[in-house]
Amino acid sequence: LLEQSKDYVEILLYAGMFLTDDPMLIKRLRRKAEDGTKIRLLLGDPTSPEVNRRSIEEGIGEGIIAAKICNALAFYRPLDGIPGIDIRCHGTTLYNSIYRFDEEMLVNTHVYGFMAAHAPMLHLRRLSGGDLFETYSESFENVWNTATPPKW
């Protein structure tokens, strides 16, 4: 989906460490931005109580997700200041992780007591007769509007 995207790549999550396993991701995102794709990345604020609460609720221990976010932010740091790429941190309760690629979206629904990787994933497409895609897009915008640039 990333390779096919031409207009938008939007990602909302806390850490998404699985994304950092791809050593070419930074180059791919930079190239997409150079080609005109608008990229917005929303990671959790590692200092927020919501992140710490989630870490405890997933049963992995206090501060663990915050540490993962710090690692993810270090990974994305080379993208800071690249035209077309915006990175922000949010302190919201994360009900879903959202991965938008133009008119397609992956939504990782979060389940209390489970790590995100063990929760269901929905694959949505924007349809003229439906509003599910728009609902999640609006959710992304709402979080984006509360987020701030990372404290590198």
Secondary structure, DSSP 8 states (H G I E B T S, - for coil): -TTT-SSEEEEE-S--GGGGG-TTHHHHHHHHHHTT-EEEEEEE-TT-HHHHHHHHHTTS-TTHHHHHHHHHHHHHGGGTT-TTEEEEEE-S--SEEEEEETTEEEEEE--TTS-GGGS-EEEEE--TT--HHHHHHHHHHHHHHH-B----
